[in-house]
Amino acid sequence: MASDDFEDYVWRDLLTPEMRRIYAHYERQIRIGRKPALVLVDLYNLVFQGGDRPVGELVDQYPSSCGEYAWAAIKPIQSLIGAFRAKGLPVIHVTYDDRPETDHQAMNPTFRKKQVFDPSLFTIKEEFAPAPGEQFIYKKRASAFFATPLATSLVQHGVDTVVIAGETTSGCVRASTVDAFSHGFHAVVAEECVFDRSLLTHKINLFDMHHKYADVFHTDRLVEAIAKL
């Protein structure tokens, strides 16, 4: 893979010649394994509040919204889910633990100020609703792997590749990606299927994950690769 191809992603405008030289040792052929699973992280209503508008216009009323960045990811994520379902591959939904018996003051994924707890905001957005038979996993920290049965489920499915979509790129997606890599799975992130509140943190974290822990794919290329499995 040529250097231009390896860096042909959303962060390309941030690269300097010096950065290219420093990170050249990470260049490789990106790949997807023979048995991937799709892990969808935190695709709940909370981050879509306020609609398809700039985050800066929403933050005062909806401080957890990802605004236009979240809405732009809906169709790419749906296409990725469709590709996995068409092949009968595992689709696993991981989300914040909103169960009433859970202590909602005990743990949080980040230091963001706590809001009044509303279970409906942590319901998976209807466009990504789990299909019958798809696994649903609750988490309390950023990583989809921390204190959850995710790793065990992936092993039982014979999974060799974890494809991650959801939010936020700099938070729960990144933590889940690093843990997937740390557990020995090949990690893949679909560029257009992850999002953040800031385009800058989105770009920087995708760049860093791509070079160190995961293969970042454009969604259309990833869908094509899945179809060929």
C-alpha positions, 0 to 999 in steps of 0.5 A: 500500500502506497503512503498516499493510500495509507493516509487517504482518510479524514485526517489527511489535511493535518499531516505535515511532511515530518509527520509522514516521515515519523509515522512511515514505519507503521505503513502496512496492508490493511485487512479484515480477517475471515470471521469478523464481528460488528461491535456497535458502541453507544448508538443511543438517542442521547447523542442524536438530540437536537437533530442534524445541526452543528454541535456548537448550536446544541451544546447549551441545551444538549451537552451530550449531543454529537449533532451533525456528525452523529446524523451523518453517520446514520446511513453508513452505519446502516449499510455496515449493519446490513452487510454483516446481517446479509452474511450472518455475521455477529452483530453485537450492541454495546451500550450504557447500563440504563437498567433501573436496578443499576446504581447510576451514581457508581460509575460513568464512562468519563468525567463529563458532568452528570445529567438527570438520568432519563432511560429513554435517552439511552435507548438504542436509536431506532435506525440501529435497533437490534434484530432478533438474536443479536447480542446486547451488552451493557457497560459502565466504563468507556471500553466495551470490553471492561467488565463485560462478557464481550471478549468471551462472546467473541471467542465463542463465535470464533471471531478473529476481527472486531469491526467497531462503529459508534461513538465517540471516536476519542472516547468509547470507540478508542477505548474499545479499539485499544482493548480489542487489540489488547485482547488479541483481536484484529481491530478495524474501525469504519471511518464514516461509521464513528463520530465525535463532538469535535472534528479535530478530536475525531481526526486525531484519534482515527489517525492514532488508532490507524497507525498503532492499534487498528486498520481504518477502512472507508465504509464502502471498501469495508462493505465490499470486503465483507461481501466477499467473505 
